[in-house]
Every structure is written in structure tokens, then in C-alpha cells.
Amino acid sequence: MKKSVFILSSVLGLSLALSACSDPKKASEANFKKAIQAALDSDNEAKFCFTEGRFPETENPYNKDRNNILQVLEKEGLLSSSMVEQKGFFGGEAKQIKQYDLAEAGKKFVLDNQFCVGKLEVIKVTNFTEPSDGLGQTVSQAVYSYTIKDLPNWTKDPTLQEVYPDSFGKLAKGEELEKKMNLVLTNNGWQGHIRRGGF
């Protein structure tokens, strides 16, 4: 009889433990990781957008980094270029300047006027704030590490790694990237909140 009671107690204890672990409303690394990835996967937010994709665009002699980016994209066949005449300022002499336009191969990478690639994949939640009340909601902020999967080979160009040392540069070194995200507790569990214009 004692053995049966012990087994029953063990089963109940294990059941309660598993129930607690699977509680979607619990503030935990597992729940936050799931919520962050779900938020990134929604509405194409899982794409990594790194530069503007508004064209046509002429070279800017005062923006070396931007010109370098355009040259890489042209080299990879994502942009095409031609020489156009640009009028001089205040009646100055007109001159020929390079103008870039989006090539057919580059169109698949443009989303909301930005060049976007790959897929953001959460690796782990490194820490989070204790849930607290914020304007009538239970909120927390999590710091998470991530990588970018399925990157096209041209993103490994040394020029892009130099212009973007905190993204393409780190990935080339096998390093993880890091960001923060705010989370809100709902009736269905935690939900990641992405701010437009950055997350």
C-alpha cells in the first residue's frame, strides 16, 4: 500500500512539474524565446534588412560607405548602372554621374524599400526583467542572441563585412548577434512586441 501511495505521489509530482514547465504564462527563457521567434516570424520581420532599396539612386561623393554598398550590389548583378547628367549647383557646369537602378535579380531582396536577406533565428534568451505592471499590462524586456540563417553568398563580401561590422562582420567571425525585445503577457501567454523602425 505504501509503495502504491509513493508511486501515486511521484506521478502527481511529476505531472505538476510538467504542467508548470509548459505554462505559457510563466516568465521563462523557453516561453520568451518562443514568443520572440513568433514575433520575428510574423509580417516578414524575421528578414534582416540592412540598407535602403529606393531606386534610381545616384552616387554620393560624400558617402563612401553607401557607394561601396551600391558597388557590391552591382557586382552581384542586383543593381544595374548607367551614366546620367547632373546639373551643377547654382548654375555650375553639368557633369556625368553614375546612377544605379534595381535589376531583376535584386527585386526579390527588396521589402518595404529596403534590402532584406536571410532569416533571423533566436538562439537563446540571455536575461530578462522581472515582469511588472506597465499601463495595465504585465510586461517584461528580454535580451536575446540570434543568428541570421540562409544568407546569400554575396552578403559575405568583405566590403559588406567592413561596412556592417556588428552584423555581417560578426557572422563572418562565427559570433552571435544580440538584441532586446519587449514582451506583453496575454490570455494566451507571452507575446513579443516589435517597434516599427527597429526592434
Backbone as CSV, one residue per row, in Angstrom:
resi,resn,N_x,N_y,N_z,CA_x,CA_y,CA_z,C_x,C_y,C_z
1,MET,0.831,-1.202,0.000,0.000,0.000,0.000,0.869,1.258,0.000
2,LYS,1.942,1.211,0.863,2.829,2.364,0.935,3.512,2.597,-0.408
3,LYS,3.851,1.473,-1.057,4.505,1.574,-2.355,3.589,2.233,-3.379
4,SER,2.305,1.882,-3.334,1.327,2.445,-4.264,1.164,3.941,-4.027
5,VAL,1.116,4.321,-2.740,0.971,5.739,-2.389,2.185,6.520,-2.870
6,PHE,3.378,5.911,-2.700,4.620,6.577,-3.120,4.628,6.784,-4.637
7,ILE,4.218,5.734,-5.381,4.182,5.823,-6.844,3.189,6.880,-7.287
8,LEU,1.998,6.890,-6.637,0.962,7.871,-6.976,1.457,9.288,-6.705
9,SER,2.137,9.480,-5.578,2.664,10.799,-5.220,3.712,11.240,-6.232
10,SER,4.552,10.288,-6.649,5.607,10.610,-7.615,5.013,11.020,-8.957
11,VAL,3.980,10.277,-9.372,3.319,10.579,-10.645,2.665,11.951,-10.589
12,LEU,1.991,12.263,-9.474,1.339,13.559,-9.317,2.363,14.690,-9.296
13,GLY,3.464,14.420,-8.603,4.516,15.431,-8.526,5.119,15.714,-9.889
14,LEU,5.370,14.660,-10.655,5.920,14.812,-11.993,4.940,15.526,-12.901
15,SER,3.668,15.195,-12.762,2.617,15.820,-13.566,2.545,17.313,-13.290
16,LEU,2.614,17.676,-11.999,2.562,19.093,-11.620,3.793,19.831,-12.153
17,ALA,4.932,19.181,-12.094,6.174,19.799,-12.575,6.113,20.049,-14.073
18,LEU,5.615,19.037,-14.799,5.489,19.179,-16.245,4.478,20.256,-16.597
19,SER,3.417,20.339,-15.822,2.384,21.343,-16.048,2.957,22.739,-15.865
20,ALA,3.792,22.892,-14.823,4.396,24.195,-14.546,5.352,24.587,-15.667
21,CYS,6.114,23.587,-16.158,7.082,23.856,-17.225,6.390,24.284,-18.504
22,SER,5.196,23.748,-18.760,4.507,24.022,-20.012,3.535,25.199,-19.895
23,ASP,3.519,25.887,-18.774,2.627,27.019,-18.568,3.076,28.177,-19.458
24,PRO,2.302,28.537,-20.489,2.724,29.588,-21.421,2.756,30.976,-20.791
25,LYS,2.140,31.126,-19.611,2.108,32.439,-18.962,3.270,32.642,-17.989
26,LYS,4.065,31.614,-17.822,5.204,31.717,-16.917,6.314,32.541,-17.571
27,ALA,6.975,33.394,-16.782,8.115,34.157,-17.290,9.329,33.233,-17.284
28,SER,9.682,32.716,-18.437,10.801,31.779,-18.528,11.550,32.002,-19.831
29,GLU,12.793,31.548,-19.875,13.590,31.679,-21.087,12.941,30.953,-22.259
30,ALA,12.380,29.776,-21.984,11.762,28.988,-23.054,10.544,29.702,-23.645
31,ASN,9.683,30.231,-22.759,8.490,30.926,-23.242,8.851,32.214,-23.979
32,PHE,9.858,32.930,-23.476,10.256,34.177,-24.120,10.922,33.909,-25.470
33,LYS,11.717,32.860,-25.533,12.353,32.508,-26.805,11.287,32.204,-27.855
34,LYS,10.281,31.441,-27.467,9.190,31.088,-28.381,8.428,32.333,-28.829
35,ALA,8.145,33.238,-27.877,7.387,34.454,-28.191,8.185,35.389,-29.105
36,ILE,9.483,35.505,-28.848,10.330,36.373,-29.671,10.417,35.837,-31.090
37,GLN,10.627,34.527,-31.231,10.724,33.946,-32.574,9.406,34.106,-33.324
38,ALA,8.289,33.927,-32.626,6.971,34.086,-33.263,6.788,35.518,-33.752
39,ALA,7.244,36.485,-32.945,7.130,37.887,-33.347,8.004,38.175,-34.562
40,LEU,9.199,37.629,-34.574,10.099,37.834,-35.707,9.550,37.192,-36.975
41,ASP,8.912,36.044,-36.826,8.400,35.318,-37.988,7.171,35.984,-38.598
42,SER,6.528,36.848,-37.840,5.302,37.480,-38.331,5.628,38.681,-39.219
43,ASP,4.849,38.871,-40.228,4.929,40.076,-41.053,6.325,40.331,-41.618
44,ASN,7.028,39.262,-41.969,8.349,39.364,-42.587,9.415,39.995,-41.694
45,GLU,9.139,40.130,-40.396,10.119,40.741,-39.514,11.350,39.864,-39.314
46,ALA,11.259,38.591,-39.667,12.405,37.705,-39.493,13.488,37.966,-40.537
47,LYS,13.193,38.789,-41.536,14.204,39.164,-42.517,15.176,40.158,-41.881
48,PHE,16.438,40.104,-42.313,17.419,41.076,-41.849,17.543,42.160,-42.906
49,CYS,17.081,43.357,-42.581,17.111,44.479,-43.521,18.291,45.381,-43.169
50,PHE,19.153,45.625,-44.150,20.402,46.301,-43.822,20.653,47.609,-44.552
51,THR,19.946,47.885,-45.631,20.177,49.147,-46.323,18.959,49.510,-47.166
52,GLU,18.863,50.779,-47.543,17.728,51.247,-48.334,17.720,50.611,-49.718
53,GLY,16.509,50.448,-50.234,16.366,49.885,-51.573,15.514,50.766,-52.444
54,ARG,15.688,52.084,-52.307,14.936,53.043,-53.132,15.776,53.410,-54.355
55,PHE,15.238,53.176,-55.525,15.977,53.438,-56.756,15.057,54.088,-57.780
56,PRO,15.636,54.831,-58.751,17.064,55.014,-59.028,17.757,55.889,-57.980
57,GLU,19.075,55.696,-57.889,19.888,56.432,-56.926,21.236,56.753,-57.542
58,THR,21.657,57.986,-57.407,22.958,58.379,-57.937,24.022,58.292,-56.853
59,GLU,25.249,58.094,-57.267,26.360,58.040,-56.324,26.481,59.364,-55.582
60,ASN,26.825,59.254,-54.319,27.011,60.441,-53.483,28.497,60.550,-53.142
61,PRO,29.186,61.558,-53.646,30.628,61.674,-53.397,30.984,61.861,-51.923
62,TYR,29.973,62.160,-51.101,30.232,62.403,-49.679,29.843,61.215,-48.792
63,ASN,29.440,60.102,-49.426,29.023,58.934,-48.645,29.739,57.690,-49.185
64,LYS,30.956,57.487,-48.725,31.788,56.392,-49.212,31.171,55.028,-48.917
65,ASP,30.654,54.838,-47.702,30.074,53.541,-47.334,28.902,53.185,-48.245
66,ARG,28.032,54.166,-48.488,26.879,53.905,-49.342,27.325,53.549,-50.755
67,ASN,28.290,54.261,-51.273,28.801,53.964,-52.615,29.386,52.557,-52.677
68,ASN,30.084,52.170,-51.621,30.660,50.821,-51.580,29.583,49.750,-51.591
69,ILE,28.497,49.989,-50.853,27.373,49.049,-50.827,26.771,48.911,-52.227
70,LEU,26.543,50.044,-52.879,25.958,50.026,-54.216,26.859,49.278,-55.198
71,GLN,28.164,49.466,-55.062,29.103,48.789,-55.960,29.074,47.273,-55.766
72,VAL,28.962,46.839,-54.512,28.870,45.400,-54.243,27.595,44.826,-54.851
73,LEU,26.479,45.522,-54.653,25.199,45.045,-55.181,25.208,45.008,-56.702
74,GLU,25.893,45.960,-57.317,26.001,45.951,-58.774,26.885,44.785,-59.229
75,LYS,27.991,44.570,-58.540,28.902,43.476,-58.895,28.194,42.132,-58.850
76,GLU,27.234,41.999,-57.922,26.498,40.745,-57.774,25.295,40.659,-58.710
77,GLY,25.108,41.671,-59.547,24.015,41.641,-60.510,22.665,42.041,-59.946
78,LEU,22.644,42.617,-58.742,21.379,43.013,-58.121,20.982,44.432,-58.511
79,LEU,21.963,45.203,-58.954,21.724,46.555,-59.452,22.347,46.683,-60.830
80,SER,21.812,47.607,-61.611,22.429,47.975,-62.885,22.794,49.450,-62.782
81,SER,23.670,49.911,-63.650,24.072,51.315,-63.567,24.202,51.931,-64.947
82,SER,24.132,53.235,-64.983,24.325,53.998,-66.212,24.836,55.377,-65.818
83,MET,25.379,56.086,-66.765,25.855,57.440,-66.503,24.769,58.433,-66.901
84,VAL,24.484,59.348,-66.028,23.463,60.366,-66.295,24.068,61.740,-66.053
85,GLU,23.456,62.715,-66.638,23.956,64.087,-66.485,23.317,64.731,-65.258
86,GLN,24.144,65.320,-64.437,23.647,66.007,-63.241,23.998,67.485,-63.355
87,LYS,23.008,68.331,-63.235,23.231,69.768,-63.345,24.045,70.265,-62.153
88,GLY,24.895,71.201,-62.406,25.710,71.776,-61.347,24.890,72.697,-60.460
89,PHE,25.336,72.860,-59.240,24.644,73.738,-58.308,24.899,75.206,-58.685
90,PHE,23.866,76.025,-58.499,23.968,77.469,-58.721,24.501,77.796,-60.128
91,GLY,24.018,77.017,-61.092,24.394,77.284,-62.474,25.753,76.758,-62.855
92,GLY,26.329,75.897,-62.016,27.646,75.332,-62.314,27.577,74.359,-63.477
93,GLU,28.728,73.936,-63.911,28.812,73.045,-65.070,28.206,71.671,-64.776
94,ALA,27.423,71.169,-65.716,26.822,69.839,-65.568,27.913,68.785,-65.700
95,LYS,27.706,67.644,-65.049,28.702,66.572,-65.133,28.003,65.218,-65.185
96,GLN,28.740,64.223,-65.639,28.237,62.855,-65.708,28.440,62.176,-64.352
97,ILE,27.413,61.484,-63.911,27.490,60.797,-62.621,26.817,59.430,-62.730
98,LYS,27.294,58.488,-61.957,26.783,57.122,-62.027,25.435,57.017,-61.312
99,GLN,24.490,56.388,-61.975,23.158,56.175,-61.382,22.844,54.679,-61.354
100,TYR,22.340,54.243,-60.214,22.010,52.826,-60.026,20.501,52.621,-60.097
101,ASP,20.134,51.476,-60.645,18.726,51.084,-60.660,18.638,49.617,-60.261
102,LEU,17.465,49.212,-59.822,17.260,47.845,-59.361,17.173,46.893,-60.540
103,ALA,18.032,45.868,-60.536,17.996,44.848,-61.580,16.948,43.798,-61.217
104,GLU,16.573,42.994,-62.185,15.546,41.977,-61.959,15.951,41.032,-60.833
105,ALA,17.226,40.656,-60.791,17.713,39.724,-59.763,17.660,40.322,-58.358
106,GLY,17.650,41.641,-58.286,17.645,42.287,-56.976,16.256,42.496,-56.395
107,LYS,15.226,42.378,-57.228,13.871,42.679,-56.773,13.404,41.777,-55.643
108,LYS,13.845,40.517,-55.651,13.377,39.586,-54.624,13.940,39.906,-53.247
109,PHE,14.957,40.766,-53.194,15.558,41.113,-51.912,15.014,42.418,-51.335
110,VAL,14.167,43.112,-52.081,13.660,44.399,-51.622,12.293,44.232,-50.964
111,LEU,12.216,44.718,-49.731,10.980,44.647,-48.963,10.776,45.990,-48.279
112,ASP,9.637,46.626,-48.560,9.351,47.948,-47.968,10.516,48.912,-48.182
113,ASN,11.003,48.960,-49.409,12.082,49.878,-49.788,13.389,49.647,-49.031
114,GLN,13.636,48.397,-48.648,14.891,48.041,-48.010,15.408,46.736,-48.602
115,PHE,16.724,46.577,-48.610,17.306,45.305,-48.989,17.266,44.396,-47.770
116,CYS,16.604,43.239,-47.898,16.415,42.331,-46.768,16.840,40.917,-47.175
117,VAL,17.509,40.237,-46.262,18.037,38.906,-46.567,17.859,37.963,-45.382
118,GLY,18.000,36.661,-45.688,18.075,35.644,-44.644,16.857,35.530,-43.747
119,LYS,17.071,34.919,-42.592,16.013,34.700,-41.611,16.618,34.760,-40.206
120,LEU,16.057,35.630,-39.389,16.532,35.740,-38.014,16.079,34.534,-37.202
121,GLU,17.016,33.912,-36.521,16.713,32.735,-35.712,17.245,32.948,-34.294
122,VAL,16.342,32.911,-33.323,16.725,33.119,-31.928,17.528,31.918,-31.438
123,ILE,18.655,32.198,-30.802,19.480,31.136,-30.235,19.109,30.896,-28.781
124,LYS,19.098,31.964,-28.006,18.717,31.828,-26.594,18.362,33.194,-26.021
125,VAL,17.587,33.152,-24.949,17.298,34.363,-24.181,18.334,34.424,-23.073
126,THR,19.134,35.470,-23.063,20.240,35.544,-22.106,19.807,36.110,-20.750
127,ASN,18.850,37.034,-20.746,18.289,37.518,-19.482,17.008,38.289,-19.761
128,PHE,16.237,38.500,-18.709,15.000,39.281,-18.861,14.666,39.947,-17.526
129,THR,13.891,41.029,-17.610,13.494,41.743,-16.400,12.324,41.014,-15.736
130,GLU,12.213,41.190,-14.437,11.071,40.613,-13.737,9.789,41.246,-14.265
131,PRO,8.763,40.446,-14.554,7.503,41.006,-15.053,6.966,42.069,-14.111
132,SER,6.475,43.152,-14.680,5.948,44.253,-13.880,4.768,44.871,-14.604
133,ASP,4.051,45.735,-13.896,2.870,46.376,-14.469,3.302,47.575,-15.312
134,GLY,2.747,47.666,-16.506,3.028,48.794,-17.382,1.774,49.194,-18.124
135,LEU,1.161,50.290,-17.674,-0.077,50.788,-18.283,-1.162,49.717,-18.311
136,GLY,-1.277,49.000,-17.189,-2.334,48.000,-17.069,-2.001,46.657,-17.672
137,GLN,-0.787,46.498,-18.167,-0.366,45.219,-18.738,0.848,44.689,-17.985
138,THR,1.005,43.373,-17.999,2.197,42.767,-17.423,3.239,42.673,-18.520
139,VAL,4.370,43.321,-18.285,5.382,43.415,-19.329,6.752,42.976,-18.803
140,SER,7.618,42.619,-19.734,8.998,42.267,-19.416,9.849,42.610,-20.635
141,GLN,11.119,42.809,-20.418,12.030,43.042,-21.536,13.102,41.962,-21.526
142,ALA,13.305,41.335,-22.675,14.268,40.244,-22.771,15.424,40.607,-23.685
143,VAL,16.591,40.136,-23.321,17.770,40.247,-24.180,17.993,38.869,-24.792
144,TYR,18.136,38.822,-26.102,18.290,37.523,-26.744,19.428,37.559,-27.766
145,SER,20.039,36.419,-27.960,21.065,36.287,-29.001,20.435,35.584,-30.195
146,TYR,20.930,35.924,-31.373,20.355,35.335,-32.581,21.416,35.243,-33.670
147,THR,21.089,34.522,-34.699,21.918,34.466,-35.888,21.019,34.707,-37.092
148,ILE,21.609,34.801,-38.275,20.827,35.004,-39.499,21.092,33.822,-40.415
149,LYS,20.067,33.035,-40.644,20.177,31.839,-41.462,19.899,32.159,-42.936
150,ASP,20.332,31.258,-43.791,20.029,31.300,-45.231,20.479,32.601,-45.902
151,LEU,21.642,33.095,-45.521,22.157,34.304,-46.151,22.719,33.984,-47.536
152,PRO,22.433,34.820,-48.537,23.038,34.605,-49.849,24.551,34.832,-49.759
153,ASN,25.298,34.189,-50.631,26.759,34.257,-50.580,27.299,35.675,-50.697
154,TRP,26.598,36.549,-51.436,27.137,37.891,-51.643,27.168,38.719,-50.353
155,THR,26.442,38.304,-49.316,26.497,39.039,-48.049,27.823,38.796,-47.322
156,LYS,28.606,37.823,-47.823,29.914,37.540,-47.210,31.022,38.374,-47.834
157,ASP,30.653,39.286,-48.706,31.644,40.157,-49.333,32.377,40.956,-48.246
158,PRO,33.709,41.000,-48.273,34.484,41.720,-47.257,34.074,43.190,-47.095
159,THR,33.639,43.800,-48.207,33.218,45.202,-48.128,31.994,45.346,-47.226
160,LEU,31.016,44.440,-47.380,29.825,44.493,-46.533,30.169,44.174,-45.079
161,GLN,31.105,43.266,-44.872,31.527,42.944,-43.508,32.178,44.154,-42.843
162,GLU,32.862,44.965,-43.639,33.507,46.162,-43.107,32.495,47.262,-42.825
163,VAL,31.529,47.421,-43.726,30.511,48.460,-43.547,29.550,48.100,-42.417
164,TYR,29.307,46.780,-42.241,28.385,46.314,-41.198,29.118,45.380,-40.227
165,PRO,30.028,45.923,-39.422,30.825,45.074,-38.517,29.993,44.391,-37.430
166,ASP,28.846,44.994,-37.069,28.031,44.426,-35.990,27.018,43.395,-36.473
167,SER,26.985,43.140,-37.758,26.076,42.106,-38.283,26.852,41.161,-39.193
168,PHE,27.046,41.543,-40.445,27.776,40.672,-41.368,29.198,40.402,-40.870
169,GLY,29.810,41.412,-40.256,31.155,41.239,-39.733,31.219,40.203,-38.625
170,LYS,30.288,40.281,-37.674,30.256,39.317,-36.574,29.941,37.911,-37.069
171,LEU,29.001,37.807,-37.993,28.628,36.490,-38.513,29.810,35.826,-39.206
172,ALA,30.634,36.621,-39.886,31.803,36.081,-40.561,32.798,35.488,-39.564
173,LYS,32.758,36.004,-38.338,33.656,35.510,-37.289,33.003,34.400,-36.456
174,GLY,31.781,34.023,-36.826,31.071,32.980,-36.089,30.493,33.470,-34.781
175,GLU,30.307,34.782,-34.642,29.777,35.349,-33.407,28.255,35.489,-33.472
176,GLU,27.629,35.477,-32.307,26.183,35.676,-32.226,25.868,37.168,-32.188
177,LEU,24.679,37.510,-32.636,24.193,38.884,-32.568,23.267,39.006,-31.365
178,GLU,22.988,40.234,-30.939,22.163,40.409,-29.743,21.230,41.595,-29.885
179,LYS,20.004,41.424,-29.390,19.007,42.495,-29.396,18.116,42.373,-28.168
180,LYS,17.250,43.368,-28.011,16.259,43.354,-26.931,14.864,43.350,-27.542
181,MET,13.913,42.815,-26.801,12.525,42.877,-27.227,11.619,42.983,-26.009
182,ASN,10.595,43.825,-26.133,9.592,43.927,-25.081,8.546,42.833,-25.275
183,LEU,8.090,42.267,-24.162,7.071,41.215,-24.205,5.898,41.595,-23.314
184,VAL,4.713,41.210,-23.761,3.482,41.509,-23.035,2.753,40.205,-22.734
185,LEU,2.266,40.077,-21.518,1.516,38.872,-21.139,0.073,39.003,-21.593
186,THR,-0.405,38.021,-22.387,-1.781,37.999,-22.857,-2.487,36.777,-22.283
187,ASN,-3.766,36.637,-22.606,-4.506,35.473,-22.113,-3.982,34.169,-22.716
188,ASN,-3.229,34.267,-23.823,-2.666,33.072,-24.455,-1.188,32.879,-24.157
189,GLY,-0.652,33.707,-23.282,0.770,33.603,-22.971,1.513,34.861,-23.378
190,TRP,2.834,34.772,-23.412,3.658,35.935,-23.718,3.698,36.218,-25.215
191,GLN,3.715,37.513,-25.526,3.720,37.937,-26.922,4.807,38.995,-27.106
192,GLY,5.670,38.771,-28.109,6.730,39.734,-28.398,6.171,40.954,-29.094
193,HIS,6.755,42.111,-28.795,6.287,43.368,-29.383,7.429,44.017,-30.148
194,ILE,7.258,44.176,-31.463,8.277,44.782,-32.305,7.888,46.221,-32.596
195,ARG,8.825,47.124,-32.327,8.618,48.523,-32.647,9.000,48.750,-34.098
196,ARG,8.151,49.415,-34.838,8.449,49.695,-36.244,9.654,50.634,-36.311
197,GLY,10.482,50.355,-37.311,11.681,51.164,-37.445,12.828,50.611,-36.621
198,GLY,12.686,49.404,-36.107,13.755,48.774,-35.329,13.174,47.923,-34.235
199,PHE,13.901,46.921,-33.802,13.406,46.059,-32.741,14.552,45.623,-31.865
